[in-house]
Amino acid sequence: MSTAGQVIRCKAAVAWESGKPLSIEEVEVAPPQKDEVRIKILFTSLCHTDVYFWDAKGQNPMFPRILGHEAGGIVESVGEGVTDLEPGDHVLPIFTGECKECAHCLSEESNMCDLLRINTDRGGMIHDGKSRFSINGKPIYHFLGTSTFSEYTVVHVGQVAKINPEAPLDKVCVLSCGMSTGFGATVNVAKPKKGQSVAIFGLGAVGLAAAEGARVSGASRIIGVDLNPSRFEQAKKFGVTEFVNPKDHDKPVQEVIVEMTGGGVDRSVECTGSIQAMISAFECVHDGWGVAVLVGVPNKDDAFKTHPVNLLNERTLKGTFFGNYKPRTDIPAVVEKYMNQELELDKFITHSVPFSEINKAFELMLAGEGLRCVIRMDA
């Protein structure tokens, strides 16, 4: 493209300080360096993680910053050493990566790349530690190596999944984080067998993606657990068959589920980050074969406590990161599942706003309205 090798001036939504509305600014985006790709972002969506780091409570505040990590776009140019992507490719930038060389990437079991795994404190690029964004010569920090709240962004090639150019980017953009995390937690890690029962703790977007995974797997009962009763009706669209609100019971919710199911569910997936929910998710699975999978991110000082006999009685506790998907290797196939109508994404997208109204997406999420709001960058 004619812009290759040149600085691009474009619009980006900049977070100048914690909790304050994003400001649409003209930024300068430098050309990609070694092992980097510059991407024209067409659609991006708002994930709770963006809000968490924008609010900057409980972690290292880093401002000014360009947030955003769920997106779809087209490669504008590539840096030195990039051979498997070229201008015009349709891609999903992803908050974690796959270098294809470290022990994790070479393992069939792990997706926790040594070089590119999530690092919330990194404000520059791996190659030289510097930012590719600036305003009047002053650098603006990156976020998760993606920074998709910008019309153009620069991403390490290991964090870019090349996908089918026929796939609608305004739909499959949600696969670059939340939907893949929840769906993969069920199908890749919990692995329910057809006819088994699954409990899902937390019915936000990630939890409903986990429920979708249970539905696709042929689960006979999908029990949704949430403190917000308004989420129950919507969850039916994702295969949830029964609902439990812990506030409606005077005993631990795990005991309620064990009674409901005659001994416990076969699988559970926890998507809240609440330590109590994690304990309940583990203790509600059936002894002998039950598997509990933890997805939610706890506070840094939290500790998980359960009696060791729960493990000795042959329950399994697992954790997962990004649904155990390797970004470059696996995500293109998840996009194909959508294209083949094996996976529904449209029902996750409840709102859409033009880029100029990106703060409205934050307002919707803070109000607990909807699941995913897609932001149209060209509007």
Summary of the structure (lengths in Angstrom):
residues: 379
radius of gyration: 20.7
end to end distance: 22.2
largest distance: 66.1
contacts: 1391
relative contact order: 0.15
helix: 30%
strand: 25%
